[in-house]
Amino acid sequence: MKIILLGPPGAGKGTIAEKLKQEYNIPQISTGDLFRAAIANQTELGKKVKSILDAGELVPDELTIALVQERLSAPDTSNGYILDGFPRTIPQAEALERFDTLDMVIDFRVRDGIIIERLAGRRVCSSCGKVYHIKNMPPQKDGVCDTCGGALYTRTDDNPDSIQQRLKTYREKTEPLIAFYSERKLLKALDGEGSVEVVWERFKKLLGN
Ligand code: AMP
C-alpha cells in the first residue's frame, strides 16, 4: 500500500500514520521528521533548513524532492509506505508521480480553531518521537514519555506566529493538491475531528477494513 496523508498541520496525520505503520508494518516517511533529524544532527541539510522550519515556511522543492526520492529507494519501502507531510506543493506531487504510482490519498479535514488548539498543546518525546497533547492525550507523568521515559518538548514551530504562517502556507501551496488528486481519482476525505480512536475507526473504514 502506497498512501499519502494530506491535510493541514495538526490534522492528526502523524498520529494516524503511527497506528497505520504498526497495523500494516510499512514505513512512515515524514519529511518534517527527516528535516528535524537533520537539524538535530547539525548536518549540511539541517543548517540550510532550520530557519525555514522555525518560520513555518516550506523547504525548497528541489531539496525536499531529492530527500524523498532517496528515502523511497531504500529496501524497506518495497511493500509500500505512508507519506506524511509530502507532497506539499504541485511540483512535489508531479515529481512523485514521475517516480511512483500511488494507491490512495487521504485528505484530513479539521477546522482551524481545532488545529490551533491541537498544535498549541502538542508535546513531542525528544527520544522516541511519540506525540502527546497536554489536554487531549496527556502523558501519565508531566513532561515524561509513557513509552520510553524521554523528556517531552514543544516543537519550535508550534508557537502562535509559526502556526498562523503554516496555516497560510497550507492554504496557498498545499490545498491545490486536493483538486490534483481528486482529478486522478485517488482522493478520499476523512473527518479528522474527534478523539484519536474515533478518527482511527473512520480511517479504517475508508481503507475498507
Ligand atoms: P511537519 O512536521 O510535517 O509539520 O513539517 C514541519 C516543517 O518541515 C514544515 O513546516 C516545513 O517547514 C518543513 N517541511 C515538511 N515537509 C515539507 C515538504 N514536503 N515540503 C517543504 N517543506 C516541508
Boltz pocket constraint, residues with backbone or C-beta under 6 A from the ligand:
constraints:
  - pocket:
      binder: B
      contacts: [[A, 9], [A, 31], [A, 32], [A, 33], [A, 35], [A, 52], [A, 53], [A, 54], [A, 56], [A, 57], [A, 58], [A, 59], [A, 60], [A, 64], [A, 84], [A, 85], [A, 86], [A, 87], [A, 88], [A, 89], [A, 92], [A, 157], [A, 166]]
      max_distance: 6.0
